[in-house]
């Protein structure tokens, strides 16, 4: 890069896994029994930290005991939310094999988000290798029971000690891990959504398509308001047309019966108000592969369409009245899929069919196919091997 002050070319260091320093935790903890796990409340013995400066680039990575970070009160992250994060999981198969699920997509999205707020980018493959080293070091924390995994949270923050608004001259990338149980401990439970016309999650030209910390806190009050009205999550709408965008912090899928009787799997197109979710992409890829590699349970490919297109609440209401609304579900890392049985809109409830298992057939099939690839039951090049 060129130094804007001197005009000289400066070579900055990228992340280098070969330089990693490892400091074992002298007081390792004891993993909780799986039945006592709550999402994001238990953490493993170690974390990965990699500092960055605008003059040197990325410093040597360090895997060290999990513990507090040291930040100056003037650190820009505390004032201007120069922060982003990712979420992915490590899985242990029945044979003991440990894999990550599509980490390359998380790395690409993390770099794209970093560029959006002038934080440093990095070699995604190098960070993935370091995450794999961290997971191997703490592999005893990965639960072996079905439906369990190790949640991994890479985070990047600006750390410059100055109150001016501008690109941070220093940053810190850190990764922590948390063992988690199944999202639905007692079997699948469909949720009710409130299609909110009061609040907006993201606006055109804004930051809704980036995984920024700033996108999440503003959703807390709308979530509480939805709960007070008897709904589990918000269904975020966009514009005067009330286009569907996301559900809570997940991407959204709607299953309709088309005018010609075909089954349509519909999701809003990616734009600047929709986060490009890894699970969303996985659902679409699997559904589209059905035409060449049939998936058991899906309708014949000639009667099954996969569509990325705008869909509005008025269209959903009309489809419900015509008995063409078949399913609604969310898709995200934590739940994989989340079935919906009711949507509150303009004072009335739209009821969505769910099967005896608590989810519709398309939702159930996508859950089966994705979990199979995550756990190694179904061989897939989406699996990044951490340990054979």
C-alpha positions as CSV (number, residue, x, y, z in Angstrom):
1,X,0.0,0.0,0.0
2,X,1.0,3.7,-0.3
3,X,1.4,5.8,2.8
4,X,-0.9,8.8,2.2
5,X,1.4,11.1,4.2
6,X,4.8,10.2,2.8
7,X,3.9,8.7,-0.6
8,X,6.2,5.7,0.1
9,X,5.2,2.1,-0.6
10,X,4.6,0.2,2.7
11,X,4.5,-3.6,2.8
12,X,2.0,-4.7,5.4
13,X,2.1,-8.2,6.9
14,X,-0.9,-10.5,6.3
15,X,-2.0,-13.2,8.8
16,X,0.7,-15.9,9.0
17,X,-0.3,-19.2,10.8
18,X,3.3,-20.3,10.9
19,X,4.1,-17.5,13.4
20,X,1.4,-18.5,15.9
21,X,2.4,-18.5,19.5
22,X,0.6,-21.0,21.8
23,X,0.2,-20.5,25.5
24,X,-1.7,-23.4,27.1
25,X,-4.2,-22.5,29.8
26,X,-2.7,-23.6,33.2
27,X,-6.1,-23.9,34.7
28,X,-8.3,-25.6,32.2
29,X,-12.0,-25.7,32.9
30,X,-14.4,-28.6,33.0
31,X,-17.0,-28.9,30.2
32,X,-20.6,-28.7,31.4
33,X,-22.9,-31.7,30.9
34,X,-24.6,-31.2,27.6
35,X,-28.0,-30.9,29.2
36,X,-26.9,-27.8,31.0
37,X,-25.5,-25.9,28.0
38,X,-27.2,-22.5,27.1
39,X,-26.3,-20.7,23.9
40,X,-23.2,-18.5,24.3
41,X,-22.8,-18.8,28.0
42,X,-20.0,-21.3,28.3
43,X,-16.6,-20.8,26.8
44,X,-13.6,-23.0,26.1
45,X,-10.1,-22.7,27.6
46,X,-8.5,-20.7,24.9
47,X,-9.0,-17.9,22.4
48,X,-7.2,-16.6,19.3
49,X,-6.0,-13.0,19.2
50,X,-4.3,-11.2,16.3
51,X,-3.5,-7.4,16.6
52,X,-3.2,-5.2,13.5
53,X,-1.7,-1.7,12.9
54,X,-1.8,0.5,9.9
55,X,2.1,0.7,9.8
56,X,2.9,-3.0,10.2
57,X,-0.2,-5.0,9.3
58,X,-1.1,-8.2,11.1
59,X,1.2,-9.2,14.0
60,X,1.9,-12.8,15.0
61,X,-1.2,-14.7,16.1
62,X,-1.5,-16.0,19.6
63,X,-3.6,-18.8,21.0
64,X,-3.8,-18.1,24.7
65,X,-6.0,-18.7,27.8
66,X,-9.5,-17.3,27.4
67,X,-9.7,-14.0,29.4
68,X,-10.5,-10.3,29.4
69,X,-9.3,-7.9,26.7
70,X,-7.4,-4.7,27.6
71,X,-8.9,-1.6,25.9
72,X,-8.3,2.1,26.5
73,X,-11.5,4.0,27.3
74,X,-10.9,6.0,24.2
75,X,-10.8,3.0,21.9
76,X,-12.9,3.9,18.8
77,X,-15.0,0.6,19.0
78,X,-16.5,1.9,22.3
79,X,-17.6,5.1,20.7
80,X,-18.3,4.5,17.0
81,X,-19.1,0.8,16.9
82,X,-16.2,-0.2,14.7
83,X,-17.0,-3.8,15.2
84,X,-18.1,-6.9,13.2
85,X,-18.4,-10.6,13.8
86,X,-19.0,-14.0,12.3
87,X,-20.7,-17.2,13.5
88,X,-19.8,-20.7,12.4
89,X,-19.6,-24.1,14.0
90,X,-17.4,-27.1,14.5
91,X,-19.0,-30.6,14.4
92,X,-17.9,-33.9,15.7
93,X,-19.1,-36.9,13.7
94,X,-19.9,-40.3,15.1
95,X,-16.4,-41.5,14.1
96,X,-14.7,-38.6,16.0
97,X,-14.0,-36.6,12.8
98,X,-14.1,-32.8,13.4
99,X,-15.1,-30.4,10.7
100,X,-16.1,-26.8,10.1
101,X,-19.1,-26.0,7.8
102,X,-18.3,-23.8,4.8
103,X,-15.8,-21.5,6.7
104,X,-14.7,-20.0,3.4
105,X,-18.1,-18.2,3.1
106,X,-17.7,-16.8,6.6
107,X,-14.2,-15.5,5.7
108,X,-15.4,-13.8,2.5
109,X,-18.3,-12.2,4.3
110,X,-16.1,-11.1,7.2
111,X,-13.7,-9.4,4.7
112,X,-16.5,-7.7,2.8
113,X,-17.9,-6.4,6.1
114,X,-14.4,-5.2,7.2
115,X,-14.0,-3.2,4.0
116,X,-17.4,-1.5,4.6
117,X,-16.2,0.1,7.9
118,X,-12.5,0.6,7.0
119,X,-11.2,-2.2,9.1
120,X,-8.3,-4.4,7.8
121,X,-8.9,-7.3,5.5
122,X,-6.9,-10.6,5.7
123,X,-6.2,-13.9,4.2
124,X,-9.3,-15.9,4.9
125,X,-7.6,-19.3,4.4
126,X,-4.9,-18.3,7.0
127,X,-7.5,-17.4,9.6
128,X,-9.4,-20.6,8.9
129,X,-6.2,-22.6,9.6
130,X,-5.7,-20.7,12.9
131,X,-9.4,-21.4,13.9
132,X,-8.8,-25.0,13.1
133,X,-5.7,-25.0,15.5
134,X,-7.9,-23.3,18.2
135,X,-10.6,-26.0,17.7
136,X,-8.1,-28.8,17.9
137,X,-6.6,-27.3,21.1
138,X,-10.1,-27.2,22.7
139,X,-11.6,-30.2,21.0
140,X,-12.6,-31.8,24.3
141,X,-15.2,-29.0,24.6
142,X,-17.0,-30.2,21.4
143,X,-20.1,-32.2,22.6
144,X,-20.5,-35.6,21.1
145,X,-24.3,-35.9,21.4
146,X,-26.4,-35.5,18.2
147,X,-27.5,-31.9,17.6
148,X,-24.6,-30.4,19.5
149,X,-21.6,-28.4,18.2
150,X,-19.0,-25.9,19.1
151,X,-20.0,-22.4,18.2
152,X,-17.2,-20.2,16.9
153,X,-17.3,-16.4,17.1
154,X,-14.6,-14.5,15.1
155,X,-14.7,-10.7,15.9
156,X,-12.8,-7.7,14.6
157,X,-12.8,-4.4,16.3
158,X,-11.1,-1.0,15.9
159,X,-8.8,-0.2,18.8
160,X,-7.3,3.2,18.0
161,X,-7.1,5.4,21.1
162,X,-8.6,8.6,19.6
163,X,-12.1,10.2,19.6
164,X,-11.9,11.4,16.0
165,X,-14.2,9.6,13.4
166,X,-12.1,8.0,10.7
167,X,-10.3,4.7,9.8
168,X,-8.9,3.1,12.8
169,X,-5.1,2.8,12.8
170,X,-5.2,-0.3,15.0
171,X,-7.5,-3.2,15.3
172,X,-7.8,-6.5,17.1
173,X,-9.2,-9.8,15.6
174,X,-10.1,-12.4,18.2
175,X,-11.9,-15.7,18.2
176,X,-13.7,-17.4,21.1
177,X,-15.6,-20.7,21.2
178,X,-18.7,-21.9,23.0
179,X,-20.1,-25.4,23.2
180,X,-23.8,-25.4,22.3
181,X,-26.7,-27.9,22.3
182,X,-29.5,-28.2,19.8
183,X,-31.6,-25.0,19.2
184,X,-34.8,-27.0,19.8
185,X,-34.1,-29.2,22.9
186,X,-37.6,-30.7,23.0
187,X,-38.1,-31.2,19.3
188,X,-39.0,-28.6,16.7
189,X,-41.4,-25.9,17.8
190,X,-42.7,-23.5,15.2
191,X,-42.7,-19.8,16.2
192,X,-45.1,-16.9,15.7
193,X,-43.9,-13.7,13.9
194,X,-45.0,-10.1,14.1
195,X,-44.8,-8.4,10.7
196,X,-43.8,-5.1,12.1
197,X,-44.8,-1.9,10.3
198,X,-43.4,0.3,13.1
199,X,-39.7,-0.5,13.0
200,X,-37.2,-1.1,10.1
201,X,-34.2,-3.3,10.4
202,X,-32.3,-1.9,7.5
203,X,-32.7,0.8,4.8
204,X,-31.6,0.8,1.1
205,X,-28.1,2.1,0.9
206,X,-27.4,1.3,4.5
207,X,-25.5,-1.5,6.3
208,X,-28.2,-4.2,6.5
209,X,-26.3,-6.6,4.3
210,X,-23.2,-6.6,6.5
211,X,-22.6,-8.5,9.7
212,X,-21.9,-5.5,11.8
213,X,-22.4,-5.3,15.5
214,X,-24.3,-2.1,15.0
215,X,-27.1,-4.0,13.2
216,X,-28.1,-6.0,16.3
217,X,-28.7,-3.8,19.3
218,X,-31.4,-1.7,17.6
219,X,-33.5,-4.9,17.2
220,X,-33.8,-5.5,20.9
221,X,-36.7,-3.2,21.6
222,X,-38.7,-4.4,18.6
223,X,-38.1,-7.9,19.8
224,X,-39.4,-7.1,23.3
225,X,-42.4,-5.4,21.8
226,X,-43.2,-8.4,19.7
227,X,-42.9,-10.6,22.7
228,X,-45.4,-8.4,24.6
229,X,-47.9,-9.1,21.9
230,X,-47.4,-12.8,22.0
231,X,-44.9,-13.3,19.1
232,X,-41.5,-14.8,19.2
233,X,-39.7,-12.7,16.6
234,X,-40.2,-9.8,14.2
235,X,-40.8,-10.3,10.5
236,X,-39.0,-7.3,9.1
237,X,-40.8,-5.5,6.3
238,X,-39.4,-3.0,3.7
239,X,-41.0,0.0,2.0
240,X,-44.7,0.9,1.4
241,X,-45.2,-2.4,-0.4
242,X,-44.3,-4.2,2.9
243,X,-41.8,-6.5,1.2
244,X,-40.5,-9.3,3.4
245,X,-36.8,-9.2,4.2
246,X,-35.6,-11.2,7.3
247,X,-37.1,-12.9,10.3
248,X,-35.4,-11.9,13.6
249,X,-31.7,-12.3,12.8
250,X,-32.3,-15.0,10.1
251,X,-33.0,-15.2,6.4
252,X,-36.5,-16.0,5.3
253,X,-38.0,-18.6,3.0
254,X,-41.6,-19.0,1.9
255,X,-43.1,-22.1,0.2
256,X,-46.0,-21.4,-2.1
257,X,-48.2,-23.4,-4.5
258,X,-47.9,-21.7,-7.9
259,X,-50.8,-20.9,-10.1
260,X,-49.9,-24.0,-12.2
261,X,-49.7,-26.2,-9.1
262,X,-45.9,-26.4,-8.9
263,X,-44.2,-25.9,-5.5
264,X,-42.2,-22.7,-5.3
265,X,-39.4,-22.1,-2.7
266,X,-39.1,-18.3,-2.5
267,X,-36.6,-16.1,-0.7
268,X,-36.1,-12.3,-1.0
269,X,-33.1,-11.4,-3.3
270,X,-29.9,-10.3,-1.9
271,X,-29.6,-6.5,-1.8
272,X,-28.4,-3.9,0.7
273,X,-31.0,-4.8,3.3
274,X,-30.5,-8.6,3.3
275,X,-27.6,-10.4,4.9
276,X,-26.0,-13.0,2.7
277,X,-26.4,-15.9,5.1
278,X,-24.3,-19.1,4.8
279,X,-27.4,-21.3,5.7
280,X,-29.5,-19.3,3.1
281,X,-26.9,-20.1,0.4
282,X,-26.9,-23.7,1.5
283,X,-30.7,-24.1,1.2
284,X,-30.7,-22.5,-2.2
285,X,-27.7,-24.6,-3.4
286,X,-29.4,-27.8,-2.2
287,X,-32.8,-26.9,-3.7
288,X,-31.2,-26.0,-7.1
289,X,-29.1,-29.2,-7.1
290,X,-32.4,-31.2,-7.0
291,X,-32.7,-30.8,-10.8
292,X,-29.5,-32.8,-11.4
293,X,-29.2,-34.8,-8.2
294,X,-32.6,-35.6,-6.9
295,X,-33.2,-35.1,-3.1
296,X,-35.5,-37.6,-1.5
297,X,-38.8,-36.1,-0.5
298,X,-38.8,-33.0,-2.7
299,X,-41.4,-32.7,-5.5
300,X,-40.2,-33.8,-8.9
301,X,-37.9,-31.2,-10.4
302,X,-40.4,-30.3,-13.1
303,X,-42.9,-29.4,-10.4
304,X,-40.4,-27.6,-8.1
305,X,-39.1,-24.0,-8.6
306,X,-36.5,-22.1,-6.6
307,X,-36.9,-18.3,-6.8
308,X,-35.1,-15.3,-5.5
309,X,-37.6,-12.6,-5.9
310,X,-39.4,-9.9,-3.9
311,X,-42.4,-11.1,-2.0
312,X,-44.8,-8.8,-0.1
313,X,-47.2,-9.3,2.8
314,X,-50.2,-8.6,0.6
315,X,-49.0,-11.4,-1.7
316,X,-48.6,-13.7,1.4
317,X,-52.1,-12.8,2.7
318,X,-53.6,-13.5,-0.8
319,X,-51.8,-16.9,-1.0
320,X,-53.1,-17.8,2.5
321,X,-56.7,-17.0,1.5
322,X,-56.3,-19.1,-1.6
323,X,-54.7,-22.0,0.4
324,X,-51.5,-21.6,-1.6
325,X,-49.3,-20.7,1.4
326,X,-47.6,-24.0,2.3
327,X,-44.6,-23.1,4.6
328,X,-42.6,-20.2,6.1
329,X,-39.3,-20.7,7.8
330,X,-36.2,-18.9,8.8
331,X,-32.6,-20.0,8.1
332,X,-29.5,-19.3,10.1
333,X,-26.4,-20.7,11.8
334,X,-27.9,-21.1,15.3
335,X,-31.1,-22.9,14.4
336,X,-30.3,-24.0,10.8
337,X,-34.0,-23.8,10.0
338,X,-36.8,-22.3,12.1
339,X,-40.4,-23.1,11.1
340,X,-43.2,-20.5,11.4
341,X,-46.9,-21.3,12.2
342,X,-48.4,-17.8,12.5
343,X,-47.7,-14.2,11.3
344,X,-49.4,-11.2,12.9
345,X,-50.0,-8.5,10.3
346,X,-52.1,-5.3,10.6
347,X,-54.1,-6.7,13.5
348,X,-54.8,-10.1,12.1
349,X,-53.0,-13.5,12.2
350,X,-52.1,-15.4,9.1
351,X,-51.8,-19.1,9.9
352,X,-49.1,-21.2,8.2
353,X,-49.4,-25.0,7.9
354,X,-46.9,-27.1,9.8
355,X,-46.6,-30.8,9.9
356,X,-46.9,-33.2,12.8
357,X,-43.2,-32.8,13.5
358,X,-43.5,-29.0,13.9
359,X,-42.3,-28.1,10.5
360,X,-43.3,-28.3,6.9
361,X,-41.9,-30.9,4.5
362,X,-39.5,-28.6,2.6
363,X,-38.1,-27.2,5.9
364,X,-37.7,-30.7,7.3
365,X,-35.8,-31.9,4.2
366,X,-33.5,-28.9,4.2
367,X,-32.7,-29.5,7.9
368,X,-32.0,-33.1,7.2
369,X,-29.7,-32.4,4.2
370,X,-27.7,-29.6,5.9
371,X,-27.3,-31.5,9.2
372,X,-26.2,-34.5,7.3
373,X,-23.4,-32.5,5.6
374,X,-22.4,-30.8,8.9
375,X,-22.1,-34.1,10.8
376,X,-20.5,-36.1,8.0
377,X,-23.5,-38.4,7.5
378,X,-23.7,-37.1,3.9
379,X,-20.2,-36.6,2.3
380,X,-19.7,-33.0,1.1
381,X,-17.0,-30.6,0.0
382,X,-18.7,-28.1,2.3
383,X,-16.9,-29.8,5.2
384,X,-13.5,-28.3,6.2
385,X,-11.6,-31.1,8.0
386,X,-10.1,-30.0,11.3
387,X,-9.2,-33.5,12.5
388,X,-9.7,-36.9,10.9
